[in-house]
Amino acid sequence: MKLVDASARLEALGNPTRLKIYRALVRAGRAGLPVGRLQEKLKIPASTLSHHVKGLVAVGLVSQSREATTLLCRAEYATMQGLVDFLVAECCADENECKEAARPAA
């Protein structure tokens, strides 16, 4: 993942309302949630919800699809995993003690 992509995704999640929306969608599982149910669950005005979901869609953390008259929102788990992997990829890379502790005992 590129630094600019990770930064945009973290910035999107840095807003409390967007983070609340995203967490609700992650909890909902792969089936996602209809927009109306998401609005009802989080008690967010429709225009506010739409604005914040649009921001999450723009950075690839959420996708939307229409099923008949229902607009579904889903968390993009592969994108979430990519962001987490990006954050931990170089954990302790510059710390010798951490590298030594991670080595298996001889």
Secondary structure, 3 states (H helix, E strand, C coil): CCHHHHHHHHHHHCCHHHHHHHHHHHHHCCCCEEHHHHHHHHCCCHHHHHHHHHHHHHCCCEEEEEECCEEEEEECHHHHHHHHHHHHCCCCCCCHHHHHHHCCCC
